[in-house]
Each structure stands twice: as structure tokens, then as C-alpha cells.
Amino acid sequence: MVDEFTGCEICGDELCPGCATEVRVPRAVWIGLGALVLAALSVRGLEFLPERNNQGVVTPASTSMPRSDESTPTTMLSSSESETTSTSITTTSLLAVPVKVLGPLDHPLLDVKPAALWFWQPQCSLCQYQAEYLPNLLTRWSSIINFVSVPIRGDISERLSFFRQYGLSLPEIEDEDGELSTLFEITRTPTWGLVLPDGSYRTIEVSGGEAELEREFQALAKSVPMEVIDTSSESAVRDAFAREFGPAAPELGWTGSTRNCNPGTTSRKHQEATLSRVNWYRAMAGVDPQVRLNDEFSLYAQAAALTMYASGRLSHEPDSTFDCMTEWSYEGARRSNLHFGFHGPEAIDSYIEDEGSNNEEVGHRRWILLPELEEVGTGDTNRTNALLVLGGKRSKDTNTRERGLVMWPPRGFVPRSTIYRRWSVSAEKAFNGGAHVSVWSSGRVVVNDLIWPDDFVGWPTLVFSVPRSALQKGPIDVEIFQNVNGRPGELIVRYQVIPID
């Protein structure tokens, strides 16, 4: 049919090209559960928003431009007063004041990034389908992503009714001039416009339902640089854990093959998910969680992952007996954590656990949590992972939340599924002469040993085993003392780990 207001032909849920640029509806309005409260504020609030003159130049709304039929002074003067004061009055032309021409992404509602703009219309059947599960996604991701509604058409009453029907509450931008619709090249609804923290943007159309949109929001949320997690806050830990471990991992997307020894590549989203898991453990441990991917390192790691997969075994120094052996795979194996059995984020979990008779010093964990680590490479096949950790840039900033200590599990609230049998505490200098470690669970001593640090990888590290039975109970207390002639000396650190499910 033809929309009487815009004269645009609509075919099902598709908009004809350019249709969005013809929409003429009122400017910014808030819609949803808070609409009635905000309605009283919106009339006056709009006076403080920038206004656009007919030349496209934005002028401050708080400075009113005089009309040709208005008197410029705001205070009336007598004729004698005006004659005596006119020569002393200095006026400044507003045209001399620098002004900024705002773009479509400069709307006040888009100041917070990343942002997800939902382009929709009430009559759109796919919009109705998406609205059924959208409240669940908003609940999970609204603490990180700024969600904004951008209706393509439909009057306010229609949109309010729609939002009430589906339990939605979103701030709304009415795209009066079609600038946003044009920027994101909207030709059908529903469509999402995603704005990343660096200001870049892209458009996505989701037809696969909630799981597909969840993956997109997960990737958008992970575009925000991760920060150290406050493990003293149970809610902060639960939120961070849900964001990292809740959504399903992206598809591996491996393009290689053992038949012709082609290392191939994996999907970028899979690589980023692997990196995110690295940074999540670092954020929990209180070290800089902004490690970056080095694409060249990933080429070495990918070659190493293929060689391990093709050979069915692991080695940091593979030789000619290994299948698909190349200089690249040798270099990758020499500089990487290696895993057979898991790939991607699950391999990172396994590195942190570091179970097995060959991993008593938890070297894989220590590389991942090393404060100086700045960049890594990652490679995967269906059953192997190589995480290249050696040879990259090293940070000079070794500040840690624990003042020179790195513990796993860390102090405070920790998801029980990430608390493993082997515990570790690393320090640059504190453990040179060994240390006495005492651990209590439910008032019972489960560890009381003099432990010598291992200094083969990264910072010298104490490693001690906590019985699995203790991990299933309440808070676990740890005390570490300096060793003085075989006896406990000065206290180095005392902390409590609180497992949560």
C-alpha cells in the first residue's frame, strides 16, 4: 500500500529505498513505562536542546536570535538614557561565535556508547516477534549497552500501546529528518544500528531470533574496554560472570584442514571471545584486563594448533615427526600455551585450572595472569588451541589490586565453577625465602605448609592444593607468612575467598 503521509510504498516489512528520509514526525520523545512522568518535563526540556536554523547551522537554544520585528534590548530605557548610554554599549555579533554542526550520532541520547538503535514500526510483524523476547535481552545487557528506540512510523498512541503490550521501556529518538535512517541505510524493519565506543557504527538485520541477537549484543558489550572487577561486590561479580559466561560462544568458523596441512583461520568473533575470557580472568585477579590481539601472533598460533591437531599430541618443541610441521608451527608452539581437547574460551578456562601432573607449577595460568602481558595471539582447530603469550610487548605498569600480589582464586566473591583445586599466589619479591601458608574451611585447617616458590615462569609463585571437599562449602580463609628459619614470620597477606553459585 501507499503511506498517505510519506507517499512511500511499503512491501510487507520492507521499506522502499529512501523512505526513511521522508518521515516527518515530532522531535525527541520518551516512550515506555516512564512516558507519563517524562511528558511533563519534555516541553520545557526541549528549550535547552540545540536548534537548527534553515541553513543547517546549529545555534544554542539558550541564546534567542531576535526577530526582525522585535526590539533587541530586553530592558526598556528612556530616550535620554538611551542617548547617554548607547555609545558605551558593546555588542558582539552571534555570527562571530564558533558553532558546531551536529551529525546524526550527536543526539544527547547517544552520548553513552556503545549504543544499540532499534529501527522498528508498530505494524511490522517481525518487530512484534522481536519485541516478545527483547525485554529479556534488555535486562541482561542494559547495564553495558545504551538501547534506544527509533520508530520509522506510527503515531505516539500506537507506539505507547505497542510498548505496553510487550513490556518495553526505551528512550526514543524521533528521526524527523531521516538522518539516522539514512546513516544506517535502513530499508526494512526491524533493523539494528550498533555504535561502538570509538564512534564507529554498523547495521545488522537479525532474522534468526533471540540467540542471534544475543550474540550481537555480546560482541557489542565486549567492545567496551574491560575494567578490573570489584570482587568485594557480589553483584558486580555476578554481573561480570553472567556477561562473560552466559551467552553461547560464537561459532569457531575454522577454515583449515589436516588433509592439505592448511592452518586456515577462525572467525573474528571466536578470536575476540577467546581474548575476552583471558581478560575476564585478569579483571577478576586484579591485573590490567586490556590485553590485545596481535594478528601476526595469531598466524603462528594457528599453525601450531594445526600441527598439534594433525599429530594428536602436544609439544613446545615439535620436530620432524609431527605432521603438518612448519617453521611457523614450531615458532608458535615454542611461544604458546598449548591445549588438546578444548578450543577457544574453554581452553582458557582449562589453562587457568592447570590440572594434570605436568602442570603442578600452574605455568599456563601464570602466563595469562602476568601483569606485564599486553598482547597475545590465538589459534584453534576443532580440538586444539594455541595461545601465544611469549615475545609480545610487555607493560611497564605492573600495578595490581593486591599491591604486588596476584592470586587465583582472588580475594572476595568468586564463581564456584572457576575455583579450582590448585591455588596460586604470585609476587615479584615477597617469597624469596619461601612462605608459610595456612588455609581454613568451615573452621578446619585444610592446608598448613611451608612452600617454596617456583620462579620458572613470570613472577615467583606459591602453589598449594585445597581439597575439593572444601571448595563445596562456605568462605575459605588464607594466611601467608614470611619464612623465618623454618617458622612463620611477618604476615604477607590475609584474605578470604567466598564461593558463589
C-alpha positions in Angstrom: 0.0 0.0 0.0 1.0 3.7 -0.1 1.5 5.6 3.1 -0.6 8.7 2.8 1.8 10.7 4.9 5.0 10.0 3.1 3.9 8.7 -0.2 6.1 5.7 0.1 5.3 2.3 -1.0 5.6 -0.4 1.7 6.0 -4.1 0.7 5.4 -6.3 3.8 8.0 -5.4 6.4 10.4 -3.7 3.9 10.7 0.0 3.3 11.3 1.2 -0.2 14.8 2.8 -0.5 14.9 6.4 0.8 11.6 6.0 2.5 13.0 6.7 5.9 14.3 10.0 4.8 10.8 11.2 4.1 9.4 10.6 7.6 8.0 13.8 9.3 7.1 13.3 12.9 7.7 15.3 16.1 11.2 15.5 17.6 12.6 13.7 20.7 10.0 12.0 22.9 10.5 9.4 25.7 8.3 6.4 25.4 7.6 3.4 27.6 6.9 2.9 31.2 8.3 6.3 32.1 6.5 8.2 29.4 3.8 9.8 31.6 6.4 11.1 34.1 8.7 12.4 31.4 5.9 14.0 29.4 5.6 16.8 32.0 9.3 17.5 31.6 9.7 17.3 27.8 8.1 20.6 26.9 10.4 22.7 28.9 13.4 20.3 28.4 13.4 20.8 24.7 14.2 24.5 25.2 17.7 23.5 26.2 18.4 21.4 23.1 20.3 22.8 20.2 18.1 24.3 17.5 18.8 24.1 13.7 18.2 27.1 11.5 17.2 26.7 7.9 20.8 26.9 6.8 21.6 23.7 8.8 23.7 25.7 11.3 23.1 24.8 15.0 22.7 27.7 17.4 22.5 27.4 21.2 18.8 27.3 22.2 19.5 29.3 25.3 20.5 32.3 23.1 17.4 33.5 21.3 18.0 35.2 18.0 16.0 38.4 17.7 13.3 38.6 15.0 13.2 41.5 12.6 10.1 42.8 14.2 11.4 42.6 17.8 13.4 45.1 19.9 16.8 43.8 20.6 17.2 45.2 24.2 15.5 43.3 26.9 15.4 46.3 29.3 13.5 49.4 28.3 15.4 52.7 28.5 14.1 56.3 28.3 15.1 58.3 25.3 17.6 60.3 27.3 19.0 57.2 28.9 19.5 55.5 25.6 21.3 58.5 24.2 23.7 58.7 27.0 24.4 55.0 27.2 24.3 53.9 23.6 27.9 54.9 23.0 29.1 52.8 25.9 27.2 49.6 25.0 29.4 47.0 23.3 27.6 44.4 21.2 29.0 41.1 19.9 27.6 39.5 16.8 26.5 36.0 17.3 27.8 35.2 13.9 31.3 35.5 15.2 30.8 32.8 17.8 32.0 29.4 16.6 29.2 26.9 16.2 29.3 23.2 15.8 27.2 21.4 13.1 25.9 18.3 14.8 25.7 15.0 13.0 23.0 12.3 13.4 25.1 10.5 16.1 25.4 13.7 18.2 21.9 13.3 19.7 22.1 13.6 23.5 20.6 10.1 23.9 23.6 8.7 22.1 26.3 10.3 24.3 26.7 6.9 26.1 28.4 4.3 24.0 28.2 1.5 23.0 24.6 2.0 21.8 22.1 -0.1 20.0 19.4 1.7 18.0 16.2 -0.3 17.2 14.6 0.8 14.0 11.0 -0.5 14.0 7.4 0.2 13.4 4.2 -1.0 15.2 2.7 -2.8 12.2 5.8 -4.8 11.4 5.3 -8.5 12.1 9.0 -9.2 12.6 9.1 -6.2 15.0 6.3 -7.8 17.0 8.2 -11.1 17.1 11.4 -9.4 18.2 9.5 -7.4 20.9 8.4 -10.7 22.6 12.0 -11.6 23.6 13.5 -8.1 23.7 12.7 -7.4 27.3 14.9 -10.4 28.4 17.8 -9.1 26.3 17.4 -5.6 27.7 17.5 -6.9 31.3 20.8 -8.8 30.6 22.6 -6.1 28.6 21.3 -2.6 29.5 24.0 -2.1 32.2 26.6 -2.0 29.4 24.7 -1.1 26.2 22.7 2.0 25.7 19.4 0.9 24.0 17.4 3.5 22.0 14.2 3.2 20.1 14.0 4.9 16.6 10.5 4.4 15.2 10.1 4.6 11.5 6.4 5.4 11.6 3.3 5.2 13.8 1.9 7.9 16.0 2.6 8.2 19.7 -0.5 6.4 20.8 0.3 3.4 18.6 3.8 3.3 19.9 2.8 3.6 23.5 0.3 0.8 23.1 2.9 -1.4 21.4 5.4 -0.8 24.2 2.8 -1.5 26.9 1.7 -4.7 25.2 5.3 -6.1 25.1 6.5 -4.6 28.4 9.1 -2.4 26.8 10.6 0.8 28.2 13.1 2.6 26.0 14.2 6.2 25.4 13.2 7.2 21.9 14.6 9.4 19.1 12.1 10.5 16.5 14.2 10.7 13.4 12.5 13.8 12.0 14.8 14.4 9.1 15.6 10.8 8.4 19.3 11.4 9.2 19.8 8.3 11.4 17.8 6.1 8.9 20.0 7.3 6.1 23.2 6.9 8.0 22.4 3.3 8.9 20.9 2.6 5.4 17.6 1.4 6.8 15.5 -0.3 4.1 13.4 -2.6 6.3 12.3 -3.2 9.8 13.4 -4.4 12.3 17.0 -3.3 11.9 19.6 -2.5 14.5 22.2 0.2 14.3 25.2 -0.5 16.5 27.5 2.3 17.7 30.9 1.2 19.2 32.8 3.0 21.9 35.2 4.5 19.3 32.3 6.1 17.4 32.3 3.6 14.5 29.0 2.0 13.6 27.4 -0.8 11.6 24.0 -2.1 10.6 22.6 -5.6 11.3 19.4 -7.3 10.3 18.5 -10.2 12.6 16.3 -13.0 11.3 17.4 -15.9 13.5 15.7 -15.0 16.7 16.9 -14.3 20.2 20.1 -16.3 20.2 21.4 -14.4 17.1 20.6 -11.0 18.6 22.2 -12.1 21.9 25.5 -12.9 20.1 25.4 -9.4 18.5 24.9 -7.7 21.9 27.5 -9.9 23.5 30.1 -8.7 20.9 29.0 -5.1 21.3 29.3 -5.3 25.1 32.8 -6.8 24.7 33.8 -3.8 22.6 33.9 -1.9 25.9 37.4 -2.0 27.4 37.2 -4.3 30.4 37.9 -2.9 33.8 39.2 -4.6 37.0 36.2 -6.2 38.7 35.4 -5.3 42.3 35.4 -8.7 43.9 34.2 -7.2 47.2 30.8 -6.7 45.5 28.8 -9.9 44.9 26.5 -8.1 42.4 29.5 -6.9 40.4 31.0 -10.3 40.2 27.6 -11.9 39.3 27.0 -9.4 36.6 30.5 -9.8 35.1 30.2 -13.6 35.2 26.8 -13.6 33.5 28.1 -11.3 30.7 31.2 -13.5 30.1 29.9 -17.0 30.6 26.1 -16.6 30.0 25.9 -16.4 26.2 27.0 -19.3 24.0 30.4 -19.0 22.4 30.5 -17.8 18.8 30.9 -20.3 16.0 34.5 -21.5 15.6 34.4 -21.0 11.8 37.7 -22.9 11.2 38.6 -22.9 7.5 41.7 -25.1 7.7 42.2 -28.8 7.1 44.7 -31.5 8.1 44.4 -33.1 4.6 46.5 -30.4 2.9 48.0 -29.0 6.1 46.2 -25.8 5.7 46.1 -23.9 9.0 43.2 -21.8 7.9 41.6 -19.2 10.1 38.9 -18.9 12.7 36.1 -16.3 12.9 37.0 -13.0 14.3 34.2 -13.2 16.9 35.6 -16.5 18.1 39.1 -14.9 18.5 37.6 -12.0 20.4 35.6 -14.3 22.6 38.8 -16.1 23.5 40.6 -12.8 24.2 37.6 -11.7 26.3 37.9 -14.8 28.5 41.6 -14.0 29.1 40.8 -10.5 30.1 37.9 -11.7 32.4 40.3 -13.8 34.5 42.7 -10.9 34.6 39.9 -8.5 35.7 38.9 -10.9 38.5 42.6 -11.3 39.6 43.1 -7.5 39.7 45.5 -7.0 36.9 45.2 -4.9 33.7 42.4 -6.6 31.7 43.1 -4.9 28.4 45.3 -7.4 26.7 45.1 -7.1 22.9 45.1 -9.5 20.0 48.2 -9.4 17.8 47.1 -10.7 14.4 50.7 -11.8 13.4 51.0 -13.8 16.6 47.7 -15.5 15.8 49.1 -16.7 12.5 51.9 -18.5 14.4 49.4 -19.8 17.0 47.1 -21.1 14.2 49.9 -23.0 12.6 50.8 -24.6 16.0 47.2 -25.5 16.7 47.1 -27.3 13.3 50.3 -29.3 13.9 49.1 -30.4 17.3 45.7 -31.4 15.9 47.2 -33.3 13.0 49.7 -35.1 15.2 47.4 -35.9 18.1 49.9 -34.8 20.7 51.4 -31.7 22.3 54.9 -30.3 22.4 56.5 -26.9 22.8 59.4 -28.2 20.6 57.8 -30.2 17.9 60.2 -32.0 15.5 60.0 -33.6 12.1 57.9 -36.5 13.5 55.0 -34.1 13.8 52.5 -33.9 11.0 52.0 -30.6 9.1 55.2 -29.3 10.7 56.5 -25.9 9.5 58.7 -23.1 10.8 55.6 -21.2 11.7 54.1 -24.0 13.8 57.4 -24.6 15.6 57.7 -20.9 16.5 54.0 -20.9 17.5 54.4 -24.0 19.7 57.6 -22.6 21.3 55.9 -19.4 22.4 52.4 -20.6 23.3 50.2 -22.3 25.9 49.0 -25.4 24.1 45.8 -27.4 24.7 44.4 -30.6 23.2 40.8 -31.3 23.8 39.3 -27.8 24.1 39.5 -24.7 21.9 38.6 -21.0 22.3 37.2 -19.8 25.7 37.0 -23.3 27.1 40.7 -23.7 26.6 41.4 -20.5 28.6 39.3 -22.0 31.5 41.4 -25.1 31.3 44.7 -23.1 31.3 43.5 -21.3 34.5 42.6 -24.7 36.1 46.0 -26.1 35.1 45.2 -29.7 36.2 47.5 -32.6 35.4 50.8 -34.0 36.6 52.8 -31.8 34.2 51.2 -28.5 35.5 51.9 -28.5 39.2 53.5 -25.1 38.8 50.4 -23.7 37.0 52.6 -22.1 34.4 49.7 -21.6 31.9 47.7 -19.7 34.5 50.7 -17.6 35.4 51.3 -16.5 31.8 47.7 -15.4 31.4 47.7 -13.5 34.7 51.1 -12.0 34.3 50.7 -8.2 34.9 53.2 -7.3 32.2 51.2 -9.1 29.5 50.0 -6.7 26.8 49.2 -8.8 23.7 48.6 -12.4 22.7 47.8 -14.4 19.6 45.3 -17.3 19.4 44.8 -20.2 17.1 42.2 -23.0 17.1 41.1 -26.2 15.4 38.1 -28.4 16.3 40.1 -29.9 19.2 43.2 -27.7 19.9 44.2 -24.3 21.0 47.5 -22.3 21.0 47.6 -19.1 23.0 50.8 -17.3 22.1 52.0 -15.4 25.2 55.8 -15.1 24.6 57.5 -12.4 22.7 55.0 -9.6 22.6 55.0 -6.2 24.1 55.3 -6.0 27.9 53.7 -3.3 30.0 55.9 -1.3 32.4 52.9 -0.8 34.6 52.7 -3.8 37.0 50.2 -2.3 39.4 47.9 -4.9 40.9 44.8 -4.6 43.1 46.6 -6.6 45.7 49.7 -4.4 45.9 52.2 -6.6 44.1 50.3 -9.9 44.5 48.3 -11.9 42.0 46.1 -14.6 43.4 43.8 -17.2 41.9 41.2 -17.5 43.1 41.3 -13.9 44.2 40.0 -12.3 47.3 36.3 -11.8 47.7 33.3 -13.3 45.8 34.3 -15.8 43.1 32.1 -18.0 41.0 32.5 -21.6 42.3 32.9 -23.0 38.9 36.1 -21.0 38.5 37.7 -22.1 41.8 40.0 -25.0 41.1 41.9 -27.4 43.3 45.3 -25.7 42.7 45.6 -22.2 44.3 48.4 -19.8 43.5 49.8 -16.6 44.8 52.4 -14.7 42.8 54.7 -11.9 43.9 57.8 -10.2 42.5 59.8 -10.3 45.7 57.8 -11.4 48.7 58.5 -15.1 48.5 62.3 -15.3 48.0 62.8 -17.3 51.2 59.7 -19.4 51.0 56.4 -18.8 52.9 54.1 -20.5 55.4 50.6 -21.0 54.0 47.6 -21.7 56.2 44.1 -22.3 54.8 40.8 -22.8 56.8 37.5 -24.1 55.6 34.5 -24.3 58.0 36.8 -23.7 61.0 39.1 -26.6 60.0 42.7 -26.3 58.8 43.0 -27.8 55.4 46.5 -26.5 54.4 49.4 -25.7 56.8 52.7 -26.0 54.9 56.0 -24.3 54.3 56.0 -23.7 50.5 58.9 -22.7 48.3 58.1 -20.5 45.3 58.5 -21.6 41.7 60.2 -18.9 39.6 60.5 -20.6 36.2 57.6 -18.6 34.7 56.8 -14.9 35.3 56.7 -13.9 39.0 57.8 -16.3 41.7 54.6 -18.2 42.7 53.4 -20.3 45.6 51.1 -23.2 44.6 49.1 -25.2 47.1 46.2 -27.6 46.8 42.9 -27.1 48.6 40.8 -30.3 49.0 37.8 -30.4 46.6 35.5 -31.0 49.6 36.4 -27.6 51.0 35.6 -25.9 47.6 32.0 -27.0 48.0 31.5 -25.2 51.3 31.4 -21.6 52.5 34.1 -19.0 52.8 37.7 -20.1 52.7 40.4 -18.1 54.7 44.0 -17.9 53.7 47.0 -16.5 55.6 50.6 -16.4 54.2 53.6 -15.5 56.4 57.2 -15.0 55.6 59.5 -17.9 56.4 62.0 -17.2 59.2 64.3 -20.1 59.9 61.5 -22.6 59.2 58.9 -20.8 61.3 56.1 -18.3 60.4 57.3 -14.7 60.5 55.7 -11.4 59.3 52.3 -11.6 57.7 52.4 -11.1 54.0 48.7 -11.3 53.1 45.4 -12.5 54.7 42.3 -12.9 52.5 39.0 -14.7 52.2 37.5 -16.4 49.2 33.7 -16.6 49.1 32.4 -19.1 46.6 29.1 -18.2 44.9 26.9 -20.3 42.6 
